[in-house]
Amino acid sequence: MNKKYFIAGAIVVIAVVVFYFATKNNSPAVSEEVAKCIGSRAILYTKTGCFYCQKQEELFGDKVKFLNLVNADSWEDLAKYNITQTPTWIINEEKYVGVQEIETLRNLTGC
């Protein structure tokens, strides 16, 4: 019986460690200049409590303050902007849904 608990516990610990490293932010820090450029050429729509929105913002670290960010508390608020999924980027009148890497955003915005 104790062996079963030990194995189950070991599996949980391994799963937590794998999840931690899989979701850890390994991207290079974005410069203020790049963040300002992206912020001037794109809009990021997020929703309060959205896990992936948080991950998107974490890619920018403390430079997130330079983004053109619209955070909504409800889907009704986002519907005003015709947003049905978050995070959503609007760049050159095109929608890009999901977490976008900094390099992708640089290419899409010309930054």
Buried (B, 14 or more C-beta within 10 A) or exposed (E): EEEEEEEEEEEEEEEEEEEEEEEEEEEEBBEEEBBBBBBEBBBBBBBEEBEBBEBBBBBBEEBBEBBBBBBBEEEEBBEEEEBEBBBBBBBEEEEBBEBBEBEEBBEBBEB
